[in-house]
Amino acid sequence: MSGAGEFRPVVEDPAEVTPAWMTTALRGGGEALSVSALAYEQIGTGQTGACYRFHLQGEGAGPRTVILKTAAGTLEQRARVRRGYRAEVYFYQALADTARIRTPRCWHAAMTDDAQAFTLVLEDASPATPGAQERGCSSGQAAEALRNLVGLHAPFWNSAILDEGPSWLATDAARAAMLAQIHATATDRFIARFEQQLDAAETNVLRRVAEVVPRWLLDPQGPRSLLHGDYRLDNLLFPTAADGPVMAVDWQTLDIGLPGRDLAYFIVTALDTEQRRASEAALVQTYHDQLRASGVRDYGLDACRDDYRRGMLQAPFITVIGCALATGERSESADRMFLSMARRAIHAIKDLEVLQLFSAGA
């Protein structure tokens, strides 16, 4: 346990966090609070990390509750997702100040050299609550989430900053081949896991997606920006007031690529099929209008619509990999979430004939 005379930047057990540890972490992020006592409880059911709300007592200005986020799962499970740990820590350490997307303030971000353990001390956004994939959201909430997404994309739009980051952040041919293999294996596991719920047509779409993913990952068309990678309802905090500001969390899928991937992934997984069909044109327009208002001028609406379509494979890609690599225990609620996301993606891919864009000879 950390005492007053030492400070280990990475803790793996919330019980290791003492008032002295928390005081040092907060002061490193610019707070003057001297913590004299604390208590915590676990919150959420993250698949690759664990979150705890800490209640703080002390003297001086500063937050009275914070969120501590750590790694979760066995060492073997952590090894499979350590790029995600590295990405989230890197976002808060190096990129969050440039981004204009609303995300929790971070006072402390650290990880071990092998990237299998990390610790974040983040702003507690309560009473805001996360969205729910299976339930979906209103069109107004979706529009606000997309306006917030532009706060990530616009500052990094075709920016040289993207080339100055660590080499592991970009997807080169070697990484694309590795991801394609992971996705192919994950697809087989996903289909086996849900063989009683998926019909033959749905299974066929998922297998065809796996066939074209290698080409899709290296598709050179369109602009580049920083991507959240998993911009979906469960990773968004919504305020109690309807259609108010949204805050994005969970940066473990940080990537560089076509902004339409985040755009399509959110719309397709957040809305049920009929709602998506009725509102997707207006939502893409909302996203494009916000891009223009944020200074992205050389990008037409038709190009945005095309990139929305090209980016749609992000939905099955992340869904099946996320299901296969999840470190949390399998549950009925998680199964319903993954299945709802996959089905919504399958319908959208068929509606917009997305697979034809990446088939042989296209």
C-alpha positions in Angstrom: 0.0 0.0 0.0 1.3 3.5 -0.9 2.3 5.5 2.1 3.0 9.2 2.6 6.6 8.9 1.7 6.2 7.1 -1.6 4.1 7.3 -4.7 3.6 4.5 -7.2 2.0 6.0 -10.3 0.2 2.8 -11.2 -2.1 1.0 -8.8 -4.1 -2.1 -9.6 -6.3 -2.5 -6.5 -8.4 0.5 -5.3 -7.6 -0.6 -1.8 -4.0 0.6 -2.5 -5.2 4.2 -2.9 -4.5 6.1 0.3 -5.3 9.8 1.0 -1.7 10.6 0.4 -1.7 8.8 -2.9 -4.8 10.6 -4.1 -3.5 14.0 -2.9 -0.3 13.5 -5.0 -2.3 12.4 -8.0 -4.6 15.4 -7.9 -1.8 17.9 -7.3 0.0 16.5 -10.3 -3.1 17.5 -12.3 -3.2 21.0 -10.8 -5.6 20.6 -7.9 -4.7 21.9 -4.4 -6.9 19.5 -2.4 -5.3 17.8 0.5 -7.2 14.5 0.9 -7.6 13.4 4.5 -10.0 10.5 4.1 -11.6 8.6 1.3 -14.0 5.7 0.4 -14.9 4.0 -2.8 -17.3 1.7 -4.6 -17.1 0.0 -8.0 -19.3 1.4 -10.8 -20.1 0.1 -14.3 -19.4 -3.3 -15.9 -16.5 -2.5 -18.2 -15.3 -5.3 -20.4 -11.6 -4.4 -20.4 -11.2 -2.1 -17.4 -12.6 -1.5 -13.9 -13.9 1.9 -12.6 -14.4 3.0 -9.1 -16.0 6.2 -7.7 -13.9 7.7 -4.9 -15.5 10.0 -2.3 -12.9 12.4 -0.9 -12.7 14.5 2.3 -10.0 17.1 2.8 -9.0 20.7 2.8 -8.7 23.1 -0.1 -10.3 23.5 -3.5 -10.8 20.4 -5.6 -13.3 17.6 -6.5 -15.1 15.7 -3.8 -15.6 12.7 -6.0 -13.4 11.3 -8.8 -13.3 8.2 -10.9 -10.3 5.8 -10.7 -9.9 3.5 -13.7 -7.6 0.5 -13.8 -6.9 -2.6 -15.9 -9.1 -5.7 -15.5 -8.9 -9.4 -16.2 -6.0 -11.9 -16.1 -2.5 -11.1 -17.3 -3.3 -13.2 -20.4 -6.4 -11.1 -21.1 -4.6 -7.9 -20.4 -1.9 -8.8 -22.9 -4.5 -9.1 -25.6 -5.8 -5.6 -25.0 -2.7 -3.7 -23.8 -2.7 -1.6 -27.0 -6.0 -0.2 -25.8 -4.5 0.6 -22.4 -1.6 2.4 -24.1 -4.0 4.3 -26.3 -6.2 5.6 -23.5 -3.3 6.8 -21.4 -1.7 8.4 -24.5 -4.9 10.2 -25.3 -5.2 11.8 -21.9 -1.5 12.5 -21.7 -0.9 13.9 -25.2 -4.1 14.6 -27.2 -6.9 15.6 -24.9 -5.8 19.2 -24.7 -5.9 19.6 -28.5 -9.2 17.8 -28.9 -12.4 19.9 -28.5 -14.6 16.9 -27.8 -16.2 16.9 -24.3 -14.5 14.2 -22.2 -13.7 13.9 -18.5 -10.9 16.0 -17.1 -7.9 13.8 -16.3 -5.7 14.6 -13.3 -3.5 11.5 -13.5 -2.6 9.1 -16.3 0.1 6.4 -15.9 0.9 2.9 -17.1 3.5 0.2 -16.6 6.3 -0.4 -19.1 4.6 -3.5 -20.4 1.3 -1.7 -20.8 -0.6 -4.4 -18.9 -1.6 -2.1 -16.1 -2.6 1.5 -15.9 -4.2 4.0 -13.7 -6.4 7.1 -14.5 -7.9 9.6 -12.1 -10.8 11.2 -14.0 -13.5 13.7 -13.4 -16.7 12.3 -12.1 -19.5 13.3 -14.5 -22.3 12.2 -12.2 -25.3 12.6 -12.4 -24.8 12.1 -16.1 -25.3 8.4 -17.0 -24.1 6.2 -19.8 -26.3 5.4 -22.7 -27.5 1.8 -23.3 -26.9 0.1 -26.7 -29.8 -2.2 -26.6 -32.3 0.5 -25.7 -30.9 3.1 -28.1 -31.4 6.8 -28.0 -33.5 9.6 -29.4 -32.7 11.3 -32.7 -32.0 14.5 -30.7 -29.5 12.7 -28.4 -27.9 11.2 -31.5 -27.5 14.6 -33.1 -25.9 16.0 -30.0 -23.5 13.0 -29.8 -22.4 13.7 -33.4 -21.9 17.4 -32.8 -19.6 16.3 -29.9 -17.8 13.8 -32.2 -16.8 16.7 -34.5 -14.9 18.1 -31.6 -12.6 15.1 -32.0 -12.4 15.0 -35.8 -12.1 18.6 -36.8 -8.9 19.6 -34.8 -7.1 16.6 -36.3 -8.6 16.7 -39.8 -5.7 15.8 -42.2 -3.3 17.2 -39.6 0.4 16.7 -39.5 -0.1 15.9 -35.8 -1.3 12.5 -36.9 2.2 11.7 -38.3 4.0 12.9 -35.2 2.4 10.4 -32.9 3.8 7.0 -31.9 4.1 4.4 -34.6 1.7 2.0 -33.0 -1.2 4.5 -33.3 -1.3 4.2 -37.1 -2.5 1.2 -39.1 0.2 0.0 -41.6 0.1 -3.1 -43.7 1.5 -5.4 -41.0 -1.0 -4.2 -38.4 -3.9 -4.4 -40.9 -3.0 -8.0 -41.6 -2.9 -8.8 -37.9 -6.2 -7.0 -37.3 -7.8 -8.8 -40.2 -6.8 -12.2 -38.8 -8.0 -11.3 -35.3 -11.3 -10.2 -36.8 -11.7 -13.4 -38.9 -11.1 -15.5 -35.8 -13.4 -13.3 -33.7 -16.1 -13.6 -36.4 -16.0 -17.4 -36.2 -16.3 -17.2 -32.4 -19.1 -14.7 -32.6 -21.1 -16.9 -35.0 -20.5 -19.9 -32.8 -21.6 -18.0 -29.7 -24.8 -16.8 -31.2 -25.6 -19.7 -33.6 -29.1 -20.1 -32.1 -29.9 -16.4 -32.5 -28.4 -15.6 -36.0 -30.1 -16.8 -39.1 -28.2 -17.9 -42.3 -28.5 -14.5 -44.0 -27.1 -12.7 -41.0 -24.2 -15.2 -40.7 -23.5 -14.8 -44.3 -23.1 -11.0 -44.0 -20.7 -11.4 -41.1 -18.6 -13.8 -43.0 -18.5 -11.6 -46.1 -17.5 -8.7 -43.9 -14.5 -10.8 -42.6 -13.5 -11.4 -46.2 -13.3 -7.7 -47.2 -11.9 -6.3 -44.0 -8.3 -6.6 -45.1 -9.0 -4.4 -48.0 -11.2 -2.0 -46.0 -8.6 -1.5 -43.3 -6.1 -0.1 -45.9 -8.7 1.8 -48.0 -6.8 5.0 -49.0 -9.9 7.0 -50.0 -11.1 10.0 -48.0 -9.7 12.3 -45.3 -7.9 11.2 -42.1 -8.4 12.2 -38.6 -8.1 10.9 -35.0 -10.8 8.3 -34.3 -12.4 7.3 -31.1 -12.9 3.9 -32.6 -15.7 2.8 -30.3 -17.9 5.9 -30.2 -21.2 4.3 -29.1 -23.9 4.8 -26.5 -22.2 2.8 -23.7 -19.1 5.1 -24.0 -21.1 8.3 -23.8 -22.4 10.0 -20.7 -25.7 11.8 -21.1 -26.9 14.5 -18.8 -30.2 14.3 -16.9 -31.6 17.1 -19.1 -32.9 15.8 -22.4 -30.7 16.5 -25.5 -28.1 18.3 -23.4 -24.3 18.1 -23.8 -22.7 14.6 -24.1 -19.4 13.5 -22.7 -17.2 10.8 -24.4 -15.3 8.2 -22.3 -13.2 5.0 -22.9 -10.4 5.8 -25.3 -8.9 2.3 -25.7 -9.8 2.0 -29.4 -8.0 5.3 -30.4 -7.0 5.1 -34.0 -6.2 7.1 -37.1 -8.4 6.7 -40.2 -11.5 7.7 -42.1 -13.7 9.9 -39.9 -16.7 8.2 -41.5 -15.9 5.1 -39.4 -16.8 6.8 -36.2 -19.8 8.5 -37.8 -21.3 5.3 -39.2 -20.4 3.2 -36.2 -22.3 5.5 -33.9 -25.4 6.0 -36.0 -25.7 2.3 -36.9 -25.3 1.0 -33.4 -27.2 3.7 -31.5 -30.5 3.5 -33.5 -32.8 0.6 -34.2 -33.1 -0.2 -37.9 -36.3 1.7 -38.6 -35.2 4.7 -36.7 -31.9 4.7 -38.5 -33.5 4.5 -41.9 -35.7 7.4 -41.1 -33.1 9.7 -39.6 -29.6 8.8 -40.9 -29.7 11.4 -43.8 -30.5 14.2 -41.3 -27.9 13.0 -38.9 -25.1 12.8 -41.5 -26.2 16.4 -42.5 -25.9 17.5 -38.8 -22.4 16.0 -38.6 -21.4 17.7 -41.9 -22.8 21.1 -40.8 -20.9 20.9 -37.6 -17.7 20.1 -39.4 -18.1 23.2 -41.6 -18.9 25.3 -38.5 -15.6 23.9 -37.0 -13.5 25.0 -39.9 -13.5 22.0 -42.2 -14.3 23.6 -45.5 -12.9 21.4 -48.3 -15.3 18.5 -47.6 -18.6 18.3 -49.4 -21.8 16.7 -48.2 -21.7 14.1 -51.0 -18.2 13.1 -49.9 -19.4 12.9 -46.3 -22.3 10.6 -47.3 -19.9 8.4 -49.3 -17.6 8.2 -46.3 -20.5 7.3 -44.0 -21.1 4.3 -46.3 -17.4 3.4 -46.5 -17.0 3.6 -42.8 -19.9 1.3 -41.9 -17.8 -1.8 -41.6 -16.5 -0.3 -38.3 -19.7 -1.6 -36.7 -19.3 -5.3 -37.2 -15.5 -5.1 -37.0 -15.5 -3.6 -33.5 -18.6 -5.5 -32.3 -17.2 -9.0 -33.0 -13.7 -8.2 -31.8 -15.0 -6.5 -28.7 -17.1 -9.6 -28.0 -14.2 -12.0 -28.5 -11.7 -10.0 -26.5 -13.9 -8.8 -23.6 -12.2 -9.6 -20.3 -15.4 -9.4 -18.2 -17.5 -12.5 -17.4 -20.1 -13.4 -20.1 -23.6 -12.2 -19.2 -27.1 -12.1 -20.7 -27.0 -8.3 -20.8 -23.6 -8.3 -22.7 -24.9 -10.9 -25.1 -28.0 -8.8 -25.8 -25.8 -5.7 -26.4 -23.4 -7.4 -28.8 -26.2 -9.1 -30.7 -28.2 -5.9 -31.1 -25.2 -4.1 -32.4 -24.4 -6.8 -34.9 -27.9 -7.0 -36.2 -28.3 -3.3 -36.6 -25.0 -3.3 -38.5 -26.0 -6.2 -40.7 -29.2 -4.4 -41.7 -27.4 -1.1 -42.5 -24.7 -2.9 -44.6 -27.4 -4.5 -46.6 -29.5 -1.4 -46.9 -26.6 0.7 -48.2 -24.9 -2.1 -50.2 -21.7 -1.5 -48.4 -20.0 -4.8 -49.3 -20.1 -4.0 -53.0 -17.7 -1.2 -52.3 -15.0 -3.6 -51.3 -15.7 -6.7 -53.3 -13.3 -7.9 -56.0 -13.2 -5.6 -59.0 -15.0 -2.7 -57.2 
